[in-house]
Amino acid sequence: MPDLQDRLHGIAVGAAVGDALGMPLEFNPPPPEHGRVTEMLDGPLPAGSFTDDTEMALGLAESLLIDSPLNARDLVSRFTGWYQSQPSDVGIHTARVLRLIASGVDSKEAASQVQTQEPDSAGNGCVMRAWPLAIARHADPGLLAAETRIQSEITHIHADSVNGSLLFNFILYHILQGQNASPQSLIRQAIFQATELIPLDADFLLTVNLSPLRLPVDLKNSGWVRHSIESALWAVQTSGSFEEALVKVVNLGNDADTAGCITGAIAGALYGYQNIPLRWRQKLHGEYPIRSGHLWFEQDFVHLADQLAGLGANNPIK
């Protein structure tokens, strides 16, 4: 049974590993059964590279470590600076908001303008980057809720996107509070407890509750937040290991890196860092900040998790 530290390490490393494993499958249809991806492969980036999902999470983590509780202005500045550094990939909705902010529009106004132009846009871009808060606030659910909402609304103000981020982080929170339960019991209980707290609408709640009953062919795995949550919860509830969950979800294709990232964080919390395949961990790498020459590897994410877990929560939210 993994201890708390192993679970916290598992969230950070698992999210980045899932992102990297899904990277070569992003924007592609599900591969045939005989072509299922089980190893880190080259894609738009070299094998083992993490993507914008992890880069934005590192921006959030960096902001927290410099100024805690979360300083929204600092985080806006970091996200905007990241966008201006020309990352290899940026979500459409996120790019539209950050482009406006970079041009001088107030961040709240920018998010509102983009949402008004696309009122049904409820992307997963704020969910994929949220996991550093689950580590930093693993003992403070009130601050976890407040800061998750703050970081989400910088780019995504649709209720589904915000609630998807809250659901993700509170599933992680409840896994971390779990006591001596099997992974399957723990994930079911964590989902139940999280949905009791988060005001999902009836259709979103039904998507969550029916996720373990889906067949792969039913799962669209698009950038819509409901699809990403559905895919991740299907994978972790229908598998028996970190590896099985990640192989299942990334081979859905489409938004495979983000589904892999979300699933990796949840499965990392469930099974712990030590149960993430070593061959995947050893391949993991990336550069952040972009074009800084600062390379990240497995142990950097372990160290980051320790730093985040050590943050206090004694100051009012800025």
ROVOTOR-955317 format. One record per residue (C-alpha): x, y, z; residue number from 1. Coordinates in Angstrom, 3 decimals. Layout:
BEGIN
{pt {X; Y; Z}; NUM}
...
This chain:
BEGIN
{pt {0.000; 0.000; 0.000}; 1}
{pt {1.636; 3.307; -1.037}; 2}
{pt {2.150; 5.878; 1.702}; 3}
{pt {1.169; 9.545; 1.382}; 4}
{pt {4.532; 10.656; 0.039}; 5}
{pt {4.530; 7.911; -2.601}; 6}
{pt {1.025; 8.941; -3.691}; 7}
{pt {2.039; 12.622; -3.906}; 8}
{pt {5.074; 11.704; -5.994}; 9}
{pt {2.768; 9.517; -8.080}; 10}
{pt {0.504; 12.445; -8.934}; 11}
{pt {3.351; 14.608; -10.268}; 12}
{pt {5.277; 11.913; -12.110}; 13}
{pt {2.105; 10.141; -13.236}; 14}
{pt {0.614; 13.263; -14.804}; 15}
{pt {3.797; 14.020; -16.754}; 16}
{pt {4.279; 10.387; -17.815}; 17}
{pt {0.669; 10.179; -19.011}; 18}
{pt {1.083; 13.376; -20.988}; 19}
{pt {4.250; 12.053; -22.658}; 20}
{pt {2.785; 8.614; -23.372}; 21}
{pt {-0.230; 10.189; -25.081}; 22}
{pt {1.774; 12.788; -27.024}; 23}
{pt {2.331; 10.720; -30.220}; 24}
{pt {-1.372; 9.782; -30.353}; 25}
{pt {-2.762; 13.304; -30.030}; 26}
{pt {-5.137; 14.307; -32.864}; 27}
{pt {-5.072; 10.753; -34.239}; 28}
{pt {-7.828; 8.128; -34.319}; 29}
{pt {-7.531; 5.139; -31.990}; 30}
{pt {-4.893; 2.742; -33.330}; 31}
{pt {-5.913; -0.805; -34.284}; 32}
{pt {-5.603; -3.469; -31.591}; 33}
{pt {-2.353; -4.831; -33.037}; 34}
{pt {-0.879; -1.317; -33.087}; 35}
{pt {-1.667; -0.272; -29.519}; 36}
{pt {0.907; 2.041; -27.999}; 37}
{pt {2.540; 0.672; -24.858}; 38}
{pt {5.879; 2.509; -24.976}; 39}
{pt {7.098; 6.079; -25.232}; 40}
{pt {7.249; 6.848; -28.959}; 41}
{pt {8.284; 9.720; -31.186}; 42}
{pt {5.464; 11.975; -32.316}; 43}
{pt {5.354; 15.726; -32.851}; 44}
{pt {8.072; 15.712; -30.150}; 45}
{pt {10.783; 13.161; -29.313}; 46}
{pt {9.749; 10.056; -27.374}; 47}
{pt {9.131; 10.757; -23.691}; 48}
{pt {8.557; 14.506; -24.134}; 49}
{pt {5.848; 16.188; -22.116}; 50}
{pt {3.620; 18.812; -23.765}; 51}
{pt {1.728; 21.999; -22.973}; 52}
{pt {-0.333; 20.088; -20.393}; 53}
{pt {2.712; 19.672; -18.162}; 54}
{pt {4.264; 23.014; -19.100}; 55}
{pt {1.203; 24.877; -17.831}; 56}
{pt {1.130; 22.740; -14.670}; 57}
{pt {4.768; 23.670; -14.060}; 58}
{pt {3.833; 27.331; -14.467}; 59}
{pt {1.168; 26.891; -11.792}; 60}
{pt {3.597; 25.043; -9.518}; 61}
{pt {6.264; 27.711; -10.016}; 62}
{pt {3.789; 30.442; -9.123}; 63}
{pt {2.717; 28.601; -5.955}; 64}
{pt {6.293; 28.077; -4.817}; 65}
{pt {7.110; 31.763; -5.287}; 66}
{pt {3.919; 33.166; -3.756}; 67}
{pt {1.571; 31.059; -1.641}; 68}
{pt {-1.431; 31.228; -1.315}; 69}
{pt {-1.940; 31.478; -5.051}; 70}
{pt {-1.426; 34.948; -6.473}; 71}
{pt {-3.704; 35.228; -9.511}; 72}
{pt {-1.769; 38.141; -11.015}; 73}
{pt {1.487; 36.247; -10.857}; 74}
{pt {-0.117; 33.178; -12.428}; 75}
{pt {-1.631; 35.240; -15.253}; 76}
{pt {1.812; 36.696; -15.926}; 77}
{pt {3.421; 33.242; -16.024}; 78}
{pt {0.780; 31.758; -18.305}; 79}
{pt {1.061; 34.758; -20.636}; 80}
{pt {4.853; 34.567; -20.676}; 81}
{pt {4.639; 30.865; -21.485}; 82}
{pt {2.245; 31.575; -24.369}; 83}
{pt {4.546; 34.295; -25.734}; 84}
{pt {7.476; 31.854; -25.690}; 85}
{pt {5.778; 30.006; -28.573}; 86}
{pt {5.171; 26.532; -27.121}; 87}
{pt {4.839; 23.654; -29.562}; 88}
{pt {1.139; 23.282; -28.798}; 89}
{pt {-1.553; 25.405; -27.130}; 90}
{pt {-5.237; 24.621; -26.784}; 91}
{pt {-7.466; 26.760; -28.982}; 92}
{pt {-9.506; 28.282; -26.154}; 93}
{pt {-6.440; 28.872; -23.975}; 94}
{pt {-4.592; 30.516; -26.860}; 95}
{pt {-7.462; 32.901; -27.571}; 96}
{pt {-7.587; 34.076; -23.961}; 97}
{pt {-3.830; 34.411; -23.515}; 98}
{pt {-3.488; 36.216; -26.860}; 99}
{pt {-5.916; 38.873; -25.618}; 100}
{pt {-4.114; 39.188; -22.288}; 101}
{pt {-0.780; 39.529; -24.082}; 102}
{pt {-2.289; 42.370; -26.146}; 103}
{pt {-3.166; 44.257; -22.958}; 104}
{pt {-6.733; 43.120; -22.229}; 105}
{pt {-7.512; 42.505; -18.544}; 106}
{pt {-7.464; 38.776; -17.780}; 107}
{pt {-11.055; 38.585; -16.569}; 108}
{pt {-12.268; 40.559; -19.555}; 109}
{pt {-10.250; 38.350; -21.899}; 110}
{pt {-11.780; 35.154; -20.507}; 111}
{pt {-15.248; 36.715; -20.692}; 112}
{pt {-14.790; 37.882; -24.296}; 113}
{pt {-13.694; 34.449; -25.498}; 114}
{pt {-16.531; 32.713; -23.650}; 115}
{pt {-19.062; 35.165; -25.084}; 116}
{pt {-17.799; 34.447; -28.600}; 117}
{pt {-18.003; 30.671; -27.985}; 118}
{pt {-20.618; 30.246; -25.239}; 119}
{pt {-20.607; 26.444; -25.421}; 120}
{pt {-16.821; 26.149; -25.210}; 121}
{pt {-16.064; 23.988; -22.162}; 122}
{pt {-12.542; 22.725; -22.733}; 123}
{pt {-10.220; 20.654; -20.600}; 124}
{pt {-7.310; 23.111; -20.631}; 125}
{pt {-7.801; 24.171; -17.030}; 126}
{pt {-8.113; 20.566; -15.790}; 127}
{pt {-4.863; 19.211; -17.239}; 128}
{pt {-2.752; 21.763; -15.347}; 129}
{pt {-4.553; 21.667; -11.976}; 130}
{pt {-2.744; 18.796; -10.214}; 131}
{pt {-0.040; 20.869; -8.441}; 132}
{pt {-2.797; 22.279; -6.240}; 133}
{pt {-3.931; 18.792; -5.209}; 134}
{pt {-0.399; 18.169; -3.917}; 135}
{pt {0.082; 21.572; -2.291}; 136}
{pt {-3.348; 21.565; -0.614}; 137}
{pt {-3.633; 17.872; 0.222}; 138}
{pt {-4.503; 18.829; 3.817}; 139}
{pt {-6.564; 21.976; 3.114}; 140}
{pt {-9.753; 21.335; 1.115}; 141}
{pt {-10.984; 24.891; 1.500}; 142}
{pt {-7.901; 26.398; -0.069}; 143}
{pt {-7.841; 23.617; -2.664}; 144}
{pt {-11.344; 24.571; -3.799}; 145}
{pt {-10.647; 28.305; -3.882}; 146}
{pt {-7.332; 28.082; -5.718}; 147}
{pt {-8.566; 25.486; -8.189}; 148}
{pt {-11.334; 27.863; -9.160}; 149}
{pt {-8.903; 30.797; -9.438}; 150}
{pt {-6.480; 28.984; -11.725}; 151}
{pt {-9.302; 27.615; -13.875}; 152}
{pt {-11.039; 30.932; -14.424}; 153}
{pt {-7.917; 32.621; -15.762}; 154}
{pt {-8.682; 30.963; -19.094}; 155}
{pt {-11.879; 28.878; -18.693}; 156}
{pt {-14.989; 30.327; -17.070}; 157}
{pt {-17.587; 27.836; -18.336}; 158}
{pt {-19.141; 26.063; -15.339}; 159}
{pt {-18.304; 22.630; -16.760}; 160}
{pt {-14.616; 23.505; -17.111}; 161}
{pt {-14.367; 24.937; -13.604}; 162}
{pt {-16.328; 22.039; -12.121}; 163}
{pt {-14.214; 19.563; -14.079}; 164}
{pt {-11.080; 21.011; -12.480}; 165}
{pt {-12.688; 20.877; -9.044}; 166}
{pt {-13.839; 17.303; -9.604}; 167}
{pt {-10.360; 16.233; -10.703}; 168}
{pt {-8.613; 17.828; -7.753}; 169}
{pt {-11.135; 16.580; -5.207}; 170}
{pt {-10.916; 13.033; -6.535}; 171}
{pt {-7.177; 13.340; -5.923}; 172}
{pt {-7.816; 14.863; -2.495}; 173}
{pt {-10.080; 12.020; -1.391}; 174}
{pt {-7.700; 9.365; -2.708}; 175}
{pt {-4.988; 10.938; -0.568}; 176}
{pt {-7.243; 10.766; 2.497}; 177}
{pt {-8.029; 7.086; 1.880}; 178}
{pt {-7.116; 4.439; 4.431}; 179}
{pt {-5.970; 0.898; 3.585}; 180}
{pt {-8.497; 0.352; 0.805}; 181}
{pt {-7.922; -1.403; -2.501}; 182}
{pt {-7.393; 0.925; -5.480}; 183}
{pt {-10.833; 0.059; -6.873}; 184}
{pt {-12.581; 0.754; -3.571}; 185}
{pt {-10.568; 3.927; -3.143}; 186}
{pt {-11.387; 5.360; -6.572}; 187}
{pt {-15.090; 4.582; -6.257}; 188}
{pt {-15.239; 6.221; -2.843}; 189}
{pt {-13.207; 9.233; -3.997}; 190}
{pt {-15.489; 9.808; -6.992}; 191}
{pt {-18.588; 9.536; -4.791}; 192}
{pt {-17.202; 11.974; -2.211}; 193}
{pt {-16.069; 14.449; -4.878}; 194}
{pt {-19.423; 14.438; -6.680}; 195}
{pt {-21.137; 15.092; -3.356}; 196}
{pt {-19.147; 18.330; -3.111}; 197}
{pt {-19.028; 19.616; -6.698}; 198}
{pt {-22.237; 21.069; -8.221}; 199}
{pt {-22.207; 19.109; -11.481}; 200}
{pt {-25.363; 19.392; -13.579}; 201}
{pt {-27.429; 16.257; -14.051}; 202}
{pt {-25.932; 15.342; -17.435}; 203}
{pt {-22.349; 15.803; -16.263}; 204}
{pt {-23.049; 13.727; -13.146}; 205}
{pt {-24.559; 10.996; -15.302}; 206}
{pt {-21.431; 11.023; -17.477}; 207}
{pt {-19.303; 10.498; -14.371}; 208}
{pt {-21.506; 7.775; -12.913}; 209}
{pt {-21.762; 5.806; -16.150}; 210}
{pt {-18.080; 6.105; -17.078}; 211}
{pt {-17.020; 2.604; -15.919}; 212}
{pt {-19.765; 1.040; -18.039}; 213}
{pt {-18.597; 2.564; -21.312}; 214}
{pt {-16.946; 0.661; -24.123}; 215}
{pt {-13.888; 2.175; -25.824}; 216}
{pt {-15.924; 2.782; -28.974}; 217}
{pt {-18.288; 4.983; -26.918}; 218}
{pt {-15.507; 7.285; -25.719}; 219}
{pt {-14.875; 10.319; -27.931}; 220}
{pt {-11.908; 11.540; -25.843}; 221}
{pt {-12.093; 15.021; -27.342}; 222}
{pt {-10.975; 18.299; -25.798}; 223}
{pt {-14.426; 18.751; -24.237}; 224}
{pt {-13.993; 18.552; -20.478}; 225}
{pt {-16.771; 15.984; -20.060}; 226}
{pt {-15.107; 13.671; -22.573}; 227}
{pt {-11.714; 13.919; -20.859}; 228}
{pt {-13.149; 13.263; -17.403}; 229}
{pt {-15.225; 10.385; -18.755}; 230}
{pt {-12.203; 8.767; -20.422}; 231}
{pt {-9.987; 9.116; -17.351}; 232}
{pt {-12.599; 7.748; -14.941}; 233}
{pt {-13.349; 4.868; -17.313}; 234}
{pt {-9.659; 3.968; -17.485}; 235}
{pt {-8.954; 4.004; -13.753}; 236}
{pt {-12.136; 2.099; -12.871}; 237}
{pt {-11.688; -0.668; -15.448}; 238}
{pt {-8.026; -1.473; -14.870}; 239}
{pt {-5.861; -2.988; -12.173}; 240}
{pt {-2.593; -1.083; -12.467}; 241}
{pt {-1.114; 2.269; -13.438}; 242}
{pt {0.217; 0.788; -16.659}; 243}
{pt {-3.083; -0.765; -17.702}; 244}
{pt {-5.027; 2.442; -17.056}; 245}
{pt {-2.601; 4.567; -19.074}; 246}
{pt {-2.362; 2.174; -22.016}; 247}
{pt {-6.155; 2.000; -22.194}; 248}
{pt {-6.729; 5.743; -22.134}; 249}
{pt {-4.003; 6.964; -24.508}; 250}
{pt {-5.053; 4.403; -27.111}; 251}
{pt {-8.394; 6.182; -27.365}; 252}
{pt {-6.475; 8.695; -29.475}; 253}
{pt {-7.773; 12.200; -30.155}; 254}
{pt {-6.861; 14.312; -27.086}; 255}
{pt {-4.683; 11.459; -25.861}; 256}
{pt {-2.049; 13.539; -24.060}; 257}
{pt {-4.565; 15.374; -21.886}; 258}
{pt {-6.531; 12.220; -21.115}; 259}
{pt {-3.199; 10.584; -20.309}; 260}
{pt {-2.208; 13.466; -18.048}; 261}
{pt {-5.472; 13.405; -16.069}; 262}
{pt {-5.489; 9.619; -15.857}; 263}
{pt {-1.812; 9.566; -14.907}; 264}
{pt {-2.362; 11.880; -11.962}; 265}
{pt {-5.311; 9.833; -10.662}; 266}
{pt {-3.625; 6.473; -11.240}; 267}
{pt {-0.414; 7.840; -9.716}; 268}
{pt {-2.321; 8.759; -6.572}; 269}
{pt {-4.020; 5.342; -6.502}; 270}
{pt {-0.992; 3.108; -7.111}; 271}
{pt {1.877; 5.356; -6.046}; 272}
{pt {5.062; 6.497; -7.710}; 273}
{pt {6.845; 3.183; -7.273}; 274}
{pt {4.212; 1.440; -9.415}; 275}
{pt {4.694; 3.709; -12.428}; 276}
{pt {6.687; 1.639; -14.947}; 277}
{pt {10.384; 2.412; -14.679}; 278}
{pt {10.854; 2.277; -18.457}; 279}
{pt {8.367; 5.141; -18.830}; 280}
{pt {9.836; 7.179; -15.996}; 281}
{pt {13.320; 6.901; -17.437}; 282}
{pt {12.179; 8.270; -20.807}; 283}
{pt {10.329; 11.273; -19.343}; 284}
{pt {11.843; 14.654; -20.161}; 285}
{pt {11.060; 18.168; -21.290}; 286}
{pt {12.183; 21.772; -21.131}; 287}
{pt {10.609; 24.398; -18.894}; 288}
{pt {10.639; 27.355; -19.159}; 289}
{pt {10.636; 27.001; -22.928}; 290}
{pt {13.997; 27.782; -24.521}; 291}
{pt {15.554; 28.245; -21.068}; 292}
{pt {17.819; 25.213; -21.335}; 293}
{pt {16.346; 23.928; -18.047}; 294}
{pt {15.543; 20.257; -18.614}; 295}
{pt {13.125; 18.293; -16.444}; 296}
{pt {13.415; 14.584; -15.713}; 297}
{pt {11.701; 12.100; -13.416}; 298}
{pt {13.516; 13.140; -10.234}; 299}
{pt {12.719; 16.802; -10.845}; 300}
{pt {9.012; 15.964; -10.603}; 301}
{pt {9.637; 13.994; -7.403}; 302}
{pt {11.438; 17.003; -5.928}; 303}
{pt {8.678; 19.324; -7.121}; 304}
{pt {6.047; 17.196; -5.365}; 305}
{pt {8.036; 17.423; -2.124}; 306}
{pt {8.304; 21.202; -2.457}; 307}
{pt {4.594; 21.594; -3.152}; 308}
{pt {3.599; 19.285; -0.308}; 309}
{pt {5.635; 21.416; 2.081}; 310}
{pt {3.733; 24.610; 1.361}; 311}
{pt {1.747; 26.087; 4.225}; 312}
{pt {-1.788; 27.390; 3.944}; 313}
{pt {-1.916; 30.011; 6.656}; 314}
{pt {-2.360; 33.194; 4.631}; 315}
{pt {-5.510; 34.702; 3.113}; 316}
{pt {-6.025; 34.258; -0.623}; 317}
{pt {-4.707; 37.180; -2.628}; 318}
